[in-house]
Amino acid sequence: MQYFLLLAQFIFLISLSNCVVHKMSIARRETLREELYRLGKIREYAKLLTQTRLTGESSEGTVQHVTDFHDFAYFGNITLGDPQQQFLVVLDTGSSSLWVPDTSCGSNSFLSTSACRHKHRYNSKTSKTYRKDGRFFSIRYGTGSAMGFLGFDTLCFWGTSLCVKNQTFGQATMLASFFARQSIDGILGLGFPLRTADAALPPFINAVQQVG
């Protein structure tokens, strides 16, 4: 995944007839590399990555010979539903889908081994604006995957007045083990529709159409 990282603020800009600019504050978290150095496990993790790369292939079908410590550090806060449920997401320019863990995520496995264990999980039963979609979704990144089902709800960008009604998003019921070590709850894709995994209208495009 390609991550849209800024040193101070993530500026979410939509061209409107009245030229309104929405600015969304971002938060910095400890990167995985920093955490591994702090815990003294950097060599152990590097060895694990090497073994994984030698036995697996990337989504393009070629063996990957690089070591990636996933040094993204800047994230954004969003809310879904009414009342609002808050989630910390990666702002990803390399994908187009929005997903967060569903309240059922990890229910079919022991929570001690579930990647959903310490994440905020979306509860559709508490939202007055939720609508069920029912379609299955599955998305694979170079570092892992997420799968579950789709739903509709109101998406708001924390700290701004920008909200997007009836946004399609993934309610993840299963996450790859990679996400267990990440402090994020989910991913918000900033890409264009052709790159979406579920053929749903991406949040950015939906926002432009609703407020433009």
C-alpha positions as CSV (number, residue, x, y, z in Angstrom):
1,M,0.0,0.0,0.0
2,Q,1.1,3.5,-0.6
3,Y,0.5,5.8,2.4
4,F,-0.3,9.5,2.2
5,L,2.0,10.8,5.0
6,L,2.3,14.4,5.9
7,L,4.5,16.0,8.6
8,A,1.9,18.2,10.2
9,Q,-1.7,17.9,8.8
10,F,-3.6,15.8,6.4
11,I,-5.6,18.2,4.2
12,F,-8.7,16.7,2.8
13,L,-9.6,19.1,0.0
14,I,-12.8,19.0,-2.0
15,S,-13.5,21.6,-4.7
16,L,-16.9,23.2,-4.0
17,S,-18.8,26.0,-5.6
18,N,-18.2,28.2,-2.5
19,C,-14.5,27.0,-2.2
20,V,-14.8,25.4,1.2
21,V,-11.7,23.6,2.4
22,H,-12.0,20.9,5.0
23,K,-8.9,20.3,7.1
24,M,-8.7,17.0,9.0
25,S,-6.1,16.7,11.8
26,I,-4.0,13.6,11.8
27,A,-2.3,11.7,14.7
28,R,1.2,10.3,14.9
29,R,1.7,6.8,16.4
30,E,4.7,4.8,17.0
31,T,5.7,2.9,13.9
32,L,6.3,-0.9,13.9
33,R,10.0,-0.4,13.4
34,E,10.2,2.0,16.4
35,E,8.2,-0.5,18.5
36,L,10.4,-3.4,17.5
37,Y,13.6,-1.4,18.4
38,R,12.1,-0.5,21.7
39,L,11.2,-4.1,22.5
40,G,14.5,-5.4,21.2
41,K,12.8,-7.6,18.6
42,I,13.9,-6.0,15.4
43,R,16.3,-8.9,14.4
44,E,13.6,-11.5,15.2
45,Y,11.0,-9.7,13.1
46,A,13.5,-9.2,10.2
47,K,14.2,-12.9,10.2
48,L,10.5,-13.7,10.1
49,L,9.9,-11.4,7.2
50,T,12.7,-13.0,5.2
51,Q,11.3,-16.4,5.8
52,T,7.8,-15.2,4.7
53,R,9.2,-13.6,1.5
54,L,11.1,-16.8,0.6
55,T,8.1,-19.0,0.9
56,G,5.4,-16.7,-0.5
57,E,4.6,-14.7,-3.5
58,S,3.2,-11.3,-3.9
59,S,-0.2,-10.6,-5.5
60,E,1.6,-10.0,-8.9
61,G,3.0,-13.6,-8.7
62,T,6.7,-12.6,-8.2
63,V,8.8,-13.2,-5.1
64,Q,9.4,-10.1,-3.1
65,H,13.1,-9.7,-1.9
66,V,12.7,-6.6,0.1
67,T,12.2,-6.1,3.8
68,D,9.3,-3.8,4.7
69,F,9.0,-2.6,8.3
70,H,5.7,-0.7,7.5
71,D,7.0,2.7,8.7
72,F,3.7,4.5,8.3
73,A,3.0,6.7,11.3
74,Y,0.3,9.2,10.5
75,F,-3.4,8.3,10.7
76,G,-6.8,10.0,10.7
77,N,-9.9,9.7,12.8
78,I,-13.3,9.1,11.3
79,T,-16.7,8.3,12.6
80,L,-19.5,6.0,11.3
81,G,-23.1,6.0,12.3
82,D,-25.5,8.0,14.5
83,P,-24.5,8.2,17.3
84,Q,-21.0,8.4,16.0
85,Q,-18.5,5.5,16.5
86,Q,-14.9,6.6,16.1
87,F,-12.2,4.7,14.3
88,L,-8.5,5.3,13.6
89,V,-7.7,4.6,9.9
90,V,-4.8,4.6,7.5
91,L,-5.3,7.2,4.8
92,D,-4.3,5.0,1.8
93,T,-3.7,6.4,-1.7
94,G,-3.2,3.0,-3.0
95,S,-6.7,1.6,-2.6
96,S,-10.3,2.9,-2.8
97,S,-12.2,1.0,-0.2
98,L,-13.2,1.9,3.4
99,W,-13.4,-0.8,6.0
100,V,-13.4,-1.2,9.7
101,P,-13.7,-4.3,12.0
102,D,-17.3,-5.4,12.6
103,T,-18.4,-6.2,16.1
104,S,-18.5,-9.9,15.0
105,C,-14.8,-9.7,14.0
106,G,-12.9,-12.5,15.7
107,S,-16.0,-14.2,17.0
108,N,-15.1,-17.4,15.3
109,S,-11.6,-17.6,16.8
110,F,-10.0,-17.2,20.1
111,L,-9.7,-13.5,20.9
112,S,-6.1,-14.0,22.1
113,T,-5.1,-14.8,18.5
114,S,-7.5,-12.6,16.7
115,A,-6.2,-9.5,14.9
116,C,-9.4,-7.7,16.0
117,R,-8.7,-8.1,19.7
118,H,-7.7,-4.5,20.6
119,K,-9.5,-2.7,17.8
120,H,-12.6,-0.5,17.9
121,R,-15.4,-2.6,16.2
122,Y,-18.4,-1.2,14.4
123,N,-21.8,-2.1,15.9
124,S,-24.6,-1.6,13.3
125,K,-27.3,-2.3,16.0
126,T,-26.5,1.0,17.8
127,S,-26.6,3.2,14.6
128,K,-29.9,4.9,13.6
129,T,-28.5,5.6,10.1
130,Y,-27.2,2.1,9.2
131,R,-28.5,0.2,6.2
132,K,-27.6,-3.3,5.3
133,D,-26.0,-4.1,1.9
134,G,-25.4,-7.8,2.2
135,R,-22.7,-8.2,-0.4
136,F,-19.5,-10.0,0.5
137,F,-16.2,-8.0,0.4
138,S,-12.6,-9.2,0.3
139,I,-9.6,-7.0,-0.3
140,R,-5.9,-8.0,-0.3
141,Y,-2.9,-5.8,0.2
142,G,0.7,-6.6,-0.1
143,T,0.8,-7.0,3.7
144,G,-2.4,-8.8,4.4
145,S,-6.1,-9.0,3.7
146,A,-9.5,-8.2,5.2
147,M,-12.9,-9.7,4.4
148,G,-16.5,-9.5,5.6
149,F,-19.7,-7.8,4.2
150,L,-20.8,-4.4,3.1
151,G,-23.1,-1.9,4.7
152,F,-24.2,1.8,4.4
153,D,-23.9,4.5,7.0
154,T,-22.9,8.1,7.6
155,L,-19.2,8.8,7.4
156,C,-17.7,11.9,9.1
157,F,-14.2,13.1,9.1
158,W,-13.2,13.9,12.7
159,G,-12.6,17.6,13.5
160,T,-14.4,18.8,10.4
161,S,-18.0,19.5,9.3
162,L,-17.7,17.1,6.4
163,C,-20.0,14.1,6.6
164,V,-20.9,11.7,3.8
165,K,-24.3,10.1,3.9
166,N,-25.0,6.5,2.8
167,Q,-21.3,5.6,2.4
168,T,-20.7,2.0,1.5
169,F,-18.0,0.5,3.7
170,G,-16.7,-2.9,4.6
171,Q,-17.6,-4.5,7.9
172,A,-14.6,-6.8,8.4
173,T,-15.3,-10.1,10.1
174,M,-11.7,-11.5,9.5
175,L,-8.4,-9.7,9.4
176,A,-4.9,-11.0,8.4
177,S,-2.6,-11.5,11.4
178,F,-0.5,-8.6,10.0
179,F,-3.1,-6.2,11.4
180,A,-2.7,-7.5,14.9
181,R,0.5,-5.5,15.4
182,Q,-1.0,-2.3,13.9
183,S,-2.5,0.4,16.0
184,I,-5.1,1.2,13.3
185,D,-8.7,0.0,13.3
186,G,-9.2,0.0,9.5
187,I,-8.3,1.6,6.2
188,L,-9.8,4.5,4.2
189,G,-8.9,4.4,0.6
190,L,-8.4,7.7,-1.2
191,G,-8.1,6.2,-4.7
192,F,-10.4,6.4,-7.7
193,P,-13.3,3.9,-8.4
194,L,-11.3,1.7,-10.7
195,R,-9.2,0.5,-7.9
196,T,-11.9,-0.4,-5.4
197,A,-12.2,-4.0,-4.5
198,D,-16.0,-4.1,-4.0
199,A,-17.2,-1.8,-6.8
200,A,-18.6,0.6,-4.2
201,L,-18.3,4.4,-4.6
202,P,-15.1,5.4,-2.8
203,P,-15.5,7.9,0.1
204,F,-13.7,10.7,-1.6
205,I,-15.7,10.5,-4.8
206,N,-19.0,10.2,-2.8
207,A,-18.1,13.3,-0.8
208,V,-17.4,15.3,-4.0
209,Q,-20.8,14.2,-5.5
210,Q,-22.7,15.0,-2.3
211,V,-21.3,18.4,-1.5
212,G,-20.2,19.6,-5.0
